[in-house]
Amino acid sequence: MNNSNDASEIQSLDEDKKLREYSDALLALRKDGLNRIAELHQEMLSIRKDKMLYSAERQKRLAECRGKIEEARLTAQKNRDEESRLEKEAVAYADSLSREYISRVAQTENAAIAEQKQNFAQEIQKIRLDFASREASIRASGISSAEMKEEIAAARYEKKSAVYDAKSRLASAVERCKGAKNQAFVDHVQKNRSLRNGKSKFTEDFMLSLNDYIYKFKLSKFFLDNGLYLAILVFFIVCIILAPLSGNGNLLSLPNIFTILEQSSTRMFYALGVAGLILLAGTDLSVGRMVALGAVVTGLVLHPGQNIVTFFGMGPWDFSAIPMAVRVLMALFSSVFLCVLFSAFAGVFSARLKIHPFISTLATQLIIYGLLFFGTSGTPVGSIDSGIKDLLGGRWVLGVINGELVTFPKLIIPAAVAITVAWFIWNKTTFGKNMYAVGGNSEAASVSGISVFKVTLGVFVMAGIFYGFGAFFEAFKANASAGTGQGYELDAIAACVVGGISFNGGIGKIGGAVLGVIIFTSLTYCLTFLGIDTNLQFVFKGFIIIAAVALDSIKYLKRK
């Protein structure tokens, strides 16, 4: 390879002669090998999608492509060693050249920023002197007091506008300089990827993300996005410090952490269900009654022996003669089916008649509440069979650590599975993308061909499935009754809002809902651990909710 240009002379990495020669040499080695294989795979994909081809013609052309791929693979294998050597050499040279290039760009842009700041200071000084001179001239003009006030007010307004314009020009200039420095690093990474034929490297990707974060970082936006979490973190740190001082023991022990996660596990299902509706700029007030419905049915089916509860005058029943595996499936299916049924009932009214979910789910809440209390007279259904309760809702003994018996709650496992499923639906499916589209702007989504009715109803059905599973596992924690789940809807909604799922719709992540549930559960546990009165705990929750909603509103207004 020939000698390169001086790094101080090039305006971009693509201008370096030696680097271009490396790129051309690698392209020549890959042209009939790796690149040809990629082209042929694309051609085969097009052939398979071509509806105009007869089956025989399609198979013939695919066979030809497969033969060409084999030839290209032989070529790629033949050039592999030379390509690998040249690639390493080219990347090493690009790294060396980029270090000098990035350093030079940084020096140039930093000097430009310093010059812009100096010009800004001089401009501000001139604006102030001009205003002082104009104000003195107005006062010496001999005009009436009222006219003088108007003239001075106009001068001050012009001064304020001039200062604002100067600040805007400075901010734009600084942003351009920062952008140039960031682009120099981006060019380096992109060039290396090009030399590796599109392959990325973890360290480069990490540094690129870090560099991009630093480039876009603004302290005001950071506190707006994370201020609430920082405040909650400080609160937890204070609780951790106060716990041993108050004689309550170590709050940050493994048994306490597992207890918090166990308490979060069933509530995670409810938050995952509500999150989808909030993403559509809706809500769900029927969560608590759904929990009671599913838990009561689960308790009835899994009760050992004859039930003590009649349902609408029917019963009591005894399901103990049925094999336990069948009973578990019956209970789970019944819980999910009933929750989906009532959730879809509310969903039809919201999706078809455009009734706000607040109203449709409030109606559903009242219907379920009345049916449960009338049907069971408010009587608890009794305990669940101890064997199945321990199998699905018990704990695994991990051993003794630091003198404490440590057990792992089994309910954490289904909660983790639910989180994974919800994350996949939200982020990796067309339905998930449509949820964001409908939540962001339902009219625009409809115009683009998305069925708003199907998406809305689908979110209600998905919520019902999560509620059904959560209610099933809720029955393992305590004896279920028509009053089970009281207030759960508010906790689920609050967890989603604290987790960053916007009530304005179209904004939020599953991770936010998960974090919100853990935050609220931890908050309750910490306050109880420190002996804080239960009623005062509602005060803390209220402040957190209003702060979360206020911050969300501020961010929404800034976006508008």
C-alpha positions in Angstrom: 0.0 0.0 0.0 1.1 3.5 -0.7 1.8 6.1 1.9 -1.2 7.9 3.3 -2.0 11.6 3.2 -1.1 13.7 6.2 -3.9 13.3 8.9 -3.9 17.0 9.3 -4.8 17.6 5.7 -7.8 15.2 5.2 -11.3 16.5 5.9 -12.7 12.9 6.3 -11.4 9.4 6.5 -12.7 8.6 3.0 -10.2 11.1 1.6 -7.2 9.1 2.8 -5.6 7.5 -0.2 -4.1 4.4 1.6 -7.5 3.7 3.3 -9.2 3.8 0.0 -6.7 1.3 -1.4 -7.4 -1.0 1.5 -11.2 -0.7 0.9 -10.8 -1.4 -2.8 -8.5 -4.4 -2.1 -11.0 -5.9 0.4 -13.9 -5.2 -2.0 -12.1 -7.1 -4.8 -11.4 -10.1 -2.5 -15.1 -10.2 -1.4 -16.7 -9.4 -4.7 -16.9 -12.9 -6.0 -17.1 -14.5 -2.6 -18.9 -13.2 0.5 -20.6 -10.3 -1.3 -21.7 -12.6 -4.2 -23.2 -15.1 -1.6 -25.2 -12.2 0.0 -26.5 -11.1 -3.5 -27.5 -14.6 -4.4 -29.4 -15.1 -1.2 -31.3 -11.9 -1.9 -32.0 -13.1 -5.4 -33.4 -16.4 -4.1 -35.6 -14.5 -1.7 -37.0 -12.4 -4.6 -37.6 -15.6 -6.7 -39.5 -17.2 -3.8 -41.7 -14.1 -3.5 -42.4 -13.8 -7.2 -46.0 -14.9 -7.8 -45.6 -14.7 -11.6 -43.2 -17.7 -11.8 -44.3 -21.2 -12.5 -43.2 -23.8 -9.9 -40.8 -25.5 -12.4 -39.2 -22.2 -13.4 -38.9 -21.2 -9.8 -37.2 -24.4 -8.8 -34.9 -24.2 -11.8 -33.8 -20.7 -11.0 -33.3 -21.5 -7.3 -31.2 -24.5 -8.3 -29.0 -22.2 -10.4 -28.6 -19.8 -7.5 -27.6 -22.7 -5.2 -24.9 -23.7 -7.7 -23.6 -20.2 -7.9 -23.6 -20.0 -4.1 -21.4 -23.1 -3.9 -18.9 -21.5 -6.4 -18.9 -18.3 -4.4 -18.2 -20.2 -1.2 -15.2 -21.8 -2.8 -14.0 -18.4 -3.8 -14.6 -17.0 -0.3 -12.8 -19.9 1.3 -9.8 -19.4 -1.1 -9.6 -15.7 -0.2 -10.3 -16.1 3.5 -6.7 -16.0 4.8 -5.7 -13.0 2.6 -8.9 -11.2 3.4 -8.5 -11.7 7.2 -4.9 -10.5 7.1 -5.8 -7.5 5.0 -8.8 -6.7 7.1 -6.8 -6.6 10.4 -4.1 -4.5 8.8 -6.7 -2.1 7.4 -8.6 -1.7 10.7 -5.4 -1.1 12.6 -4.4 1.6 10.1 -7.9 3.1 10.3 -7.7 3.2 14.1 -4.4 4.9 14.0 -5.5 7.5 11.4 -8.8 8.0 13.2 -7.1 8.9 16.5 -5.2 11.7 14.8 -8.3 12.8 12.9 -10.6 12.8 15.9 -8.0 14.7 18.0 -7.6 17.3 15.2 -11.4 17.7 14.8 -11.8 18.1 18.6 -9.1 20.8 18.7 -10.6 22.7 15.8 -14.1 22.5 17.2 -13.1 23.4 20.7 -11.3 26.4 19.4 -14.4 27.3 17.4 -16.5 27.0 20.6 -14.2 29.2 22.6 -14.3 31.8 19.8 -18.1 31.7 19.7 -18.3 32.2 23.4 -15.9 35.1 23.2 -18.0 36.7 20.4 -21.1 36.1 22.5 -19.7 37.9 25.5 -18.7 40.8 23.3 -22.1 40.9 21.7 -23.9 40.8 25.0 -21.7 43.6 26.3 -22.5 45.7 23.2 -26.2 45.0 23.6 -26.1 46.2 27.2 -24.1 49.4 26.3 -26.5 50.2 23.5 -29.5 49.8 25.9 -27.8 52.0 28.5 -27.1 54.6 25.9 -30.6 54.5 24.5 -32.2 54.6 28.0 -30.1 57.7 28.9 -31.1 59.3 25.6 -34.8 58.6 26.4 -34.5 60.1 29.9 -32.8 63.2 28.5 -35.3 63.7 25.7 -37.7 65.7 27.9 -40.8 63.7 26.9 -43.6 63.0 29.4 -43.3 60.4 32.1 -45.9 58.1 30.5 -44.1 58.3 27.0 -40.8 57.8 28.7 -42.0 54.6 30.4 -43.3 53.2 27.1 -40.0 54.0 25.3 -37.9 52.4 28.0 -40.2 49.3 28.1 -39.9 49.0 24.3 -36.1 49.4 24.6 -36.0 46.7 27.3 -38.0 44.4 25.1 -35.7 44.9 22.2 -32.7 44.3 24.5 -34.3 41.1 25.8 -35.0 39.9 22.2 -31.4 40.7 21.1 -30.0 38.7 24.1 -32.3 35.8 23.3 -31.2 35.8 19.7 -27.5 36.0 20.7 -28.0 33.0 23.1 -29.8 31.0 20.3 -27.0 31.7 17.9 -24.4 30.6 20.5 -26.4 27.4 21.3 -26.7 26.6 17.6 -22.9 27.2 17.0 -21.9 25.1 20.0 -24.3 22.3 18.9 -22.8 22.3 15.4 -19.3 22.0 16.9 -20.3 19.2 19.2 -22.0 17.5 16.2 -18.8 17.7 14.2 -16.8 16.1 17.1 -19.4 13.3 17.4 -19.5 12.7 13.7 -15.8 12.2 13.6 -16.1 9.3 16.0 -19.2 7.9 14.1 -17.1 8.0 10.9 -14.4 6.0 12.5 -16.8 3.3 13.7 -18.6 3.2 10.3 -15.3 2.9 8.4 -14.2 0.0 10.6 -17.6 -1.7 10.1 -17.2 -1.2 6.3 -13.7 -2.7 6.4 -15.1 -5.7 8.3 -17.8 -6.1 5.7 -20.6 -4.9 8.0 -19.5 -6.8 11.1 -19.8 -4.8 14.4 -17.6 -5.0 17.5 -18.9 -4.8 21.1 -16.3 -2.3 22.3 -16.9 0.0 19.3 -20.7 -0.3 19.7 -20.3 0.5 23.5 -18.1 3.5 22.9 -20.3 4.7 20.1 -23.4 4.6 22.4 -21.4 6.3 25.2 -20.1 9.0 22.9 -23.7 9.6 21.5 -25.0 9.8 25.1 -22.4 12.4 26.1 -23.1 14.3 22.9 -26.9 14.5 23.5 -26.6 14.8 27.3 -28.3 17.9 28.9 -28.5 18.3 32.6 -32.0 19.8 32.6 -33.3 16.9 30.5 -31.5 14.3 32.7 -33.2 15.6 35.8 -36.5 15.9 34.0 -36.3 12.2 32.9 -34.6 10.8 36.1 -35.3 13.3 38.9 -38.1 11.2 40.4 -36.0 8.0 40.3 -33.0 9.9 42.0 -35.3 11.1 44.7 -36.7 7.6 45.3 -33.2 6.2 45.3 -32.1 8.7 48.0 -35.2 7.7 50.0 -34.3 4.0 49.8 -30.7 4.8 50.8 -32.0 6.8 53.9 -34.2 3.8 54.8 -31.3 1.4 54.5 -29.2 3.6 56.8 -32.1 4.1 59.3 -33.2 0.5 59.5 -30.3 -0.8 61.7 -30.1 2.4 63.7 -33.7 2.0 64.7 -33.2 -1.6 65.7 -35.1 -3.1 62.9 -32.2 -5.0 61.4 -30.6 -5.0 57.9 -33.1 -3.9 55.3 -30.8 -4.8 52.4 -30.6 -8.5 53.2 -31.3 -11.3 50.8 -34.5 -12.6 52.5 -35.9 -9.0 52.5 -35.1 -8.6 48.8 -36.7 -11.9 47.9 -39.8 -10.9 49.9 -40.1 -7.7 48.0 -39.8 -9.6 44.7 -42.4 -12.1 45.9 -44.8 -9.3 46.8 -44.1 -7.7 43.4 -44.7 -10.9 41.4 -48.5 -11.1 41.2 -48.8 -7.3 40.9 -46.5 -7.5 38.0 -49.2 -9.2 36.0 -51.7 -6.4 36.7 -49.2 -3.6 35.8 -48.4 -5.4 32.5 -52.1 -5.5 31.6 -52.8 -1.9 32.5 -49.6 -0.7 30.8 -51.0 -1.6 27.4 -54.2 0.4 28.0 -52.3 3.4 29.3 -50.1 3.2 26.2 -53.4 3.7 24.2 -54.1 6.8 26.4 -56.6 4.8 28.4 -56.7 3.2 31.8 -58.4 0.3 33.6 -60.4 0.6 36.9 -61.6 -3.0 36.9 -58.2 -4.7 37.8 -59.0 -5.2 41.4 -62.4 -6.8 40.6 -60.8 -9.0 37.9 -58.3 -10.2 40.6 -61.1 -11.0 43.0 -63.1 -12.9 40.2 -60.1 -15.0 39.1 -58.9 -15.7 42.7 -62.4 -16.7 43.9 -62.8 -19.2 41.0 -59.3 -20.5 41.6 -60.1 -21.0 45.3 -63.3 -22.8 44.6 -61.7 -25.3 42.2 -58.5 -25.9 44.3 -60.1 -26.0 47.7 -59.4 -29.4 49.5 -62.8 -31.1 50.1 -66.2 -29.5 49.9 -66.4 -25.7 49.5 -68.0 -23.6 52.2 -69.3 -21.1 49.6 -72.4 -21.3 47.3 -72.4 -19.4 44.1 -75.8 -17.9 43.1 -77.4 -20.5 45.2 -75.5 -23.4 43.5 -73.2 -25.7 45.4 -71.3 -26.1 47.5 -69.0 -28.2 45.3 -66.3 -30.7 45.9 -63.7 -30.9 43.2 -61.3 -33.1 45.2 -62.2 -36.2 43.3 -60.7 -34.7 40.1 -57.0 -35.3 39.5 -55.0 -32.3 40.8 -53.3 -31.5 37.4 -56.8 -31.3 35.8 -58.0 -29.1 38.7 -55.1 -26.7 38.3 -55.7 -26.4 34.5 -59.5 -25.9 35.2 -58.7 -23.1 37.7 -56.2 -21.4 35.4 -58.4 -21.6 32.4 -61.5 -20.4 34.3 -59.6 -17.5 35.7 -58.1 -16.4 32.4 -61.4 -17.0 30.5 -63.5 -14.9 32.8 -61.0 -12.1 33.0 -60.7 -12.0 29.2 -64.5 -12.1 28.9 -65.1 -9.1 31.0 -62.1 -7.2 29.7 -63.2 -7.8 26.1 -66.7 -6.7 27.1 -65.3 -3.3 28.2 -63.0 -3.3 25.2 -65.8 -3.6 22.6 -67.4 -0.4 24.0 -64.1 1.5 24.0 -63.0 0.2 20.6 -66.3 0.4 18.7 -68.2 3.3 20.4 -65.1 5.3 21.4 -66.1 5.2 25.1 -63.1 6.2 27.2 -61.7 3.1 29.0 -62.2 5.0 32.3 -66.0 4.7 31.8 -66.1 1.2 30.3 -63.8 -0.3 32.9 -65.6 1.5 35.7 -68.8 -0.1 34.5 -67.1 -3.5 34.3 -65.7 -3.0 37.8 -69.2 -2.4 39.3 -70.7 -5.3 37.4 -68.1 -7.8 38.6 -68.3 -6.4 42.1 -72.0 -6.8 42.3 -72.0 -10.3 40.9 -69.3 -11.5 43.2 -70.8 -10.1 46.4 -74.3 -11.2 45.5 -73.1 -14.6 44.3 -70.9 -15.4 47.3 -72.4 -13.2 49.9 -68.9 -11.9 50.5 -67.8 -15.2 52.1 -64.1 -16.2 51.6 -63.8 -19.4 49.6 -61.3 -21.0 52.0 -57.8 -22.2 51.7 -56.2 -23.9 48.6 -54.9 -27.5 48.8 -51.6 -27.2 50.7 -49.8 -29.5 48.3 -50.5 -27.4 45.2 -50.1 -24.2 47.1 -46.5 -25.2 48.0 -45.8 -26.6 44.5 -46.8 -23.4 42.7 -46.7 -20.6 45.4 -44.2 -21.9 47.9 -40.4 -21.4 48.2 -37.2 -23.3 47.5 -34.8 -23.5 50.4 -31.4 -22.1 49.2 -29.6 -22.6 52.5 -28.4 -20.6 55.5 -26.5 -17.4 54.6 -25.0 -15.1 57.3 -27.1 -16.9 59.9 -30.4 -16.5 58.0 -32.4 -19.1 56.3 -32.7 -18.0 52.6 -35.6 -19.2 50.5 -36.4 -18.4 46.9 -40.1 -17.6 46.1 -41.5 -19.7 43.3 -43.9 -16.9 42.2 -41.0 -14.9 40.8 -40.6 -17.5 38.0 -44.1 -16.9 36.4 -43.7 -13.1 36.8 -40.4 -13.2 35.0 -42.0 -15.3 32.2 -44.8 -12.8 31.9 -42.4 -9.9 31.7 -40.5 -11.6 28.9 -43.7 -12.3 27.0 -44.9 -8.8 27.4 -41.5 -7.4 26.3 -41.5 -9.6 23.2 -45.1 -8.5 22.2 -44.3 -4.8 22.7 -41.0 -4.8 21.0 -40.8 -7.6 18.5 -44.3 -8.0 17.0 -46.3 -6.0 14.5 -49.1 -5.8 17.1 -46.7 -4.1 19.5 -45.7 -1.5 16.9 -49.4 -0.9 16.1 -50.0 -0.3 19.8 -47.5 2.5 19.8 -49.0 3.9 16.6 -52.5 3.9 17.9 -51.5 5.3 21.2 -49.5 8.1 19.6 -52.1 9.1 17.1 -55.1 6.9 16.4 -56.3 8.9 13.4 -52.9 8.8 11.7 -52.7 5.0 12.5 -56.1 4.5 10.9 -55.1 6.4 7.8 -51.9 4.3 7.5 -54.0 1.1 7.3 -53.9 0.0 11.0 -57.2 -1.3 12.4 -57.7 0.8 15.5 -60.6 -1.4 16.5 -58.6 -4.6 16.4 -55.6 -3.1 18.1 -57.7 -1.6 20.9 -59.7 -4.8 21.5 -56.5 -6.8 21.3 -55.0 -4.8 24.1 -58.0 -5.3 26.3 -57.9 -9.1 25.6 -54.1 -9.1 26.4 -54.8 -7.3 29.6 -57.5 -9.8 30.5 -55.0 -12.7 30.0 -52.5 -11.0 32.3 -55.2 -10.4 34.9 -56.3 -14.0 34.7 -52.8 -15.4 35.3 -52.2 -12.8 38.1 -55.5 -13.6 39.8 -54.7 -17.4 39.6 -51.4 -16.9 41.5 -53.0 -14.3 43.8 -55.2 -17.1 45.2 -52.1 -18.8 46.5 -51.2 -15.9 48.8 -54.4 -15.6 50.9 -57.9 -16.9 51.1 -59.8 -15.3 48.2 -63.1 -13.4 48.6 -65.1 -10.8 46.7 -63.0 -8.2 48.5 -59.7 -9.5 47.2 -57.6 -7.1 45.2 -59.2 -4.0 46.7 -57.2 -0.9 45.4 -54.9 -3.0 43.1 -56.0 -1.0 40.1 -54.6 2.2 41.6 -51.3 0.5 42.5 -51.0 -0.9 39.0 -51.8 2.4 37.3 -49.4 4.3 39.6 -46.6 1.8 38.9 -47.0 2.4 35.2 -47.0 6.2 35.5 -44.0 6.1 37.8 -42.3 3.8 35.3 -42.6 6.4 32.5 -45.7 5.1 30.6 -47.3 8.3 29.6 -51.1 8.9 30.0 -50.8 11.0 26.8 -50.4 7.7 24.9 -47.7 6.2 22.6 -44.8 6.5 25.0 -43.5 3.9 27.5 -41.6 0.7 27.9 -42.3 -2.6 29.6 -39.2 -2.1 31.7 -40.8 1.1 33.1 -43.9 -0.8 34.3 -41.6 -3.5 35.9 -39.5 -0.8 37.6 -42.6 1.0 38.8 -44.1 -2.2 40.4 -40.8 -2.9 42.2 -40.5 0.8 43.4 -44.0 0.8 44.9 -43.6 -2.6 46.5 -40.2 -1.6 47.9 -41.6 1.7 49.2 -44.4 -0.1 51.1 -42.1 -2.7 52.4 -39.5 -0.2 53.6 -42.0 1.9 55.4 -43.6 -1.1 57.0 -40.1 -2.4 58.0 -39.4 0.9 59.7 -42.7 0.8 61.5 -44.3 3.7 59.7 -48.1 3.8 60.1 -50.0 2.2 57.2 -52.1 5.3 56.7 -49.0 7.5 56.3 -47.8 5.2 53.5 -50.6 6.5 51.3 -49.3 10.0 51.8 -45.9 8.9 50.4 -47.5 7.1 47.5 -49.7 10.2 46.7 -46.7 12.5 46.5 -44.8 10.1 44.2 -47.8 9.7 41.9 -48.5 13.5 41.6 -44.7 14.1 41.0 -44.6 11.4 38.3 -47.7 12.8 36.5 -46.4 16.4 36.8 -43.1 15.4 35.3 -44.9 13.5 32.5 -47.0 16.6 31.8 -44.0 18.8 31.6 -42.3 16.5 29.1 -45.4 16.3 27.0 -45.7 20.1 26.9 -42.0 20.5 26.0 -42.5 18.0 23.1 -45.5 20.1 21.9 
